[in-house]
Amino acid sequence: MAISIKSEEEIKLMRDSGRLASEVLDFITPYVNPGTTTEELDRLCHEYMVDVQKVIPAPLNYAPPGYKPFPKSICTSINHQICHGIPGPKKLKDGDILNIDVTVIKKGLPR
């Protein structure tokens, strides 16, 4: 794959996307509690990104050639799971380690 040199405008949009992603993490933090499901966290993040920030959740429906589309707006990985976990009905327990991956698309970037 060729390296793509970004323009100043593209770099600004990517920086804005990174800032917006960090805002999603700040937003969701108070909801990460024992008894909450990762599916509920996904729903809250999705609504915040789409309704408040007016951005597209990058993971939603992303599919490299030959793969099924990713069905959620964030990735959640609990404890020993490495990455790209699909949010679901599992409830968080006290002491769980949760990783939340957030990527937003604003005006087509990043992609």
N, C-alpha and C positions, 0 to 999 in steps of 0.2 A: 504494500500500500504506500502511495506517495505521501510525503509530508506536505500538509497544506499550511501555507503561511497566511495568518489571519490579518485582516485590515484593522486599523485603529477602531473602526466602528464595530467590527465583529468582536474584538477584544473587550470593548466596553459592554456589549450585550452579554458576553460570557461572564464578565465580572458581575453584572446585574443578576444573571441567573444564579450565580454562586451566592450572592447576598440573599436572594429570595429563598434559596434552599436552606440557608442557615435560619431564616425567619420561620420556615416550616418546623425545623427542629426546636426552635424556641417555643413555638406555639404548642407542639405536641408534648413537650416535656411534662407538664403537670398532669397529663392523662396517663402516663406510664406508671401504673400501680398494680399491685397484686390483684388478681381477679378480672383485670381488663384483658380482652382478647386482642391479638394482633390484627384481626379483621376489623375491630372497632377503631383501632389506631389508624388503619388504612382508610377507613371511611372518613374519619375526622380530617386526616391530611388531605384526602382527595377534595373534600368540600372546601377546605381552606385554600388550596391551590387554585381550584377552578372558580369558586365563587368570590373569594376575597382578592387573591393575587392576580386572577385572570391569566393564568399560565396553564400549560399542558404538563401533566405528570409524565416524565419521559419513559418510565418503565411500562406504563399501561399500553398494552397491545404491541409492545416491541417484540420483534421476532426476526432473528437472523435467518438466512435461508435454511430451510429444512427443520426449523423448530416451530413449536406451537407458540402463539402470542402469549406474553406474560399477562396474567389476568388482573393484576393489581397496580395501584398507583405508587406504592413504596415497596421496598424489600425489607423484611424483618427476619433477623437471625437470632435465635435464642441459644444461649450457652455454647455448646460444642459445634453448632452449625456454622460453617465457615462464612458463607455469603449468599446473597440472592434468595433467601427464604421467601416463600409465598405466604403472606398473611392469611390466617385462618382462624378456626374456632378455639384454638388452644388458649387457655387462660394463663396469664403470667402468674408465677408464684413468687413469694418473698425470697429474695436472694438470686433470682434469675438475672443473667447478664443479657441485655438486649442490645442488638445493633440495628439501627434504622438507617437505611440508605435512601436518600432523597435526591432526585435530580429533576429540575424543572426546565421546560423549554419556553423561552420567551423570544418571540419574533424569529423562530426557527433555530435558535442556538441554545445550548450546544447541540450538535448533531455531527 
